[in-house]
Amino acid sequence: MLPGANPSRMLLRNRAPQIVDPPRTAGAPYEHLPSASVAVVSWLVEAHVDFVLVGAFARRLRGEEAAAGSVAIVPAPYGRNLDRLVHALAALHARERTSALAGGGQGTGQPLKLKAELLVSPRRLELAVGSHTLDVEGRPDGAPSYQALLYESVRMQVSAATGVEVAAPEDIEFYEHVHRTGVAPQISVARL
């Protein structure tokens, strides 16, 4: 057997990647990014999940230094992608966050029984993945389609090896408004 080879006969192809925190000395221009968020995003990319970033980390990438919070994503809604996301989350025993878990702790609850249909429901899933946090945005009424989000997004580097799609500021604000209020923003025109 070759050194470093897989000692078992089990195939490694279907193993989900693990979240690995990047070194603290990320270097310019990445030193302002939280290493835990970079680790989550890198893990999603390594798991071959297609998504657009929204939420606090997307704001941070767009230059808002004070933005803090979980990584929030809108996954591509096609079946294989959702299956990859479910597989990656299940492999790390994702749990739904509660107020007790808001600090990013692992918690004691049972891992979620995730299905692809749950990831495209109107509900936002706030998850604890190990000691990290991840929000998977649902599809609330009035939400832009994934294709519209992707069309308006910008590709940005979160580390030397990882590039991601970051939603446009108005799309990030849409999801933040829905999270705060529970309803999509309404635009009304008043004529005087």
N, C-alpha and C positions, 0 to 999 in steps of 0.2 A: 504494500500500500504506500502511496506517495505521502510525504510529510504534508500535513495540513489538509489532507483529504478527509471527506466525510467518513468517520469510522463505522457508522451504521449504514444499512442498506436503504434507509428512508430517503425519499426524494426531497430535496430542499426547495424545489420550484414553487410549491404551494405555501411555504412558510411566509407569514407576514413579517415585515421589518419591525424592528423595535425603535422606540424613540430614544435617540442618543443626543444628550446635550452637547452643543458645540463648545469649543474651548472659550473661556472668558476673554481671551485676547483675540477677538475676531478681526481687529484691525480696521483701518479706514476703508471704505465709508460705512462699515456695519456696526461700529462700536455703540451707536445710540439705540440699537435694536435689542429688546429683551431676549436673552438667550433661550428662555423657555419657549417663547413664541416661535423663534427661528427653528428650534428643535421640532416643534409640532408641524410646522409647514414643511420642513425637510422630510419628515416622516411620511406625510401625505404624498409628497412628490415621489419618494422612494417606493411607496405602495401603488404608484401609477394611478392615483385618483385625480380626475380632472375637476377643477373647481375655480371659482373666482373668490378672492378675498373681499370681505366686507367687514365692517365693525372697527373696533379700536385699533387693532394691529394694522389694518389697511390705512386708517387715518395717520398712524405713526409713520408708515412708509411714505405717505404723501406729504410728510413734513410737520405734522402736529406733534411736537415733542412731548406735550403734556398728556396725550392720549394713552390711556392704560385700560387693559381689560383682556378678555379671552380672545383667542384667534376665532374668528367667525367666517364661515365659508358658505357659499351656495354651490353645491355639487352639480355637475352635469347630470341631467335627468335620465340618461339612457341606462338600460339594464345592466350592462357589463360594468359600467363605472360605479353604479350603486352597489353592485355585488362586491366589487373590490373594496369599497368603503366599509361595507358591513363586515367583510372578512377581516380587514385591518383593525376595526374597532373591537370585534369579538376576540381577536387574538390578544389584545391588550386588556380585556375584561372591562370595557367601558361601562361606567355607571352614570346614572342621571344625577346631576349635582342638585343638592338641596342647600338651604341657607347654611347648614352646618359644614357643607363642603365648599362653600364659596371661596374660601381661602386657598383652594387648590389641593386639599387633602385627599387621600385615597378613599376614605369612607369605609363603612362596613356593610353597605347594602349589597344585594345580589347584582351581578352583571346583567345588563339589559338583554332582552331577547330581541335583537334588532332584525328588521326586515326592510327590504328596499322601499316598500310602500310607506313605511313610517318616515323615511327620509324625505319624501316628497309631499307629505301632508301639510296642511297650513301651519302646523305647530312648530315652534322653534325648539330644538333639542339642545339643552345645556348639559354637556357631558364632562365627566372627570375621567381622564385616560391616564391611569397611573397617578403621578403627582402633577400632571398637566391638565389644562382645561381646553375644551373645544366646543364651539357652538355651531350646530348645523342648522342653517336657516331653512325654514319651511317654505311653502308656496302660499302666502296669504293672498287674499283677493287684491287685485290691483298691482301685484308684484310684477316687475319686468321679467320677461322670459330669460332663460339662461343665455340664449343666443344674443339677446339685446344687451345683457350685462357684458358678455364676452366682447361684443362689437365695440362697446364704449370703454372697455378696460385698457389698462396700460401694463405692459410686461415690465416688472421690476425685479432686481436681484435682492434676495434677503441674506445671501451668503455668496462666497465666491463660486460655489457649485450649484446653487439653487435659485432659479428664477420662477416667478409666479405672476399670475394675472391679478391685478388690483382694480377693483371697480371704480367707476367714475365717482367724484364727490357727491353728486346728486343721488346716485344709487346707494352709496354708503349711508347717506342721510335718510333715505327711504326706509331702509331696514332698521336704523336706530329709532326712527319715529314709530314704526310698528312695534318694536320691542318696548318702548316707553309707554305707548298708549293702547296698544292692542288692535288698532285699526290703521288702515292705509291713509296717508294724508289726502285730503280733499282740496282741490283748487276750485274756488268759485270766483266768478267775475261779477262784480256789482257795477251797474251803470247808474250814473247820477243824472 
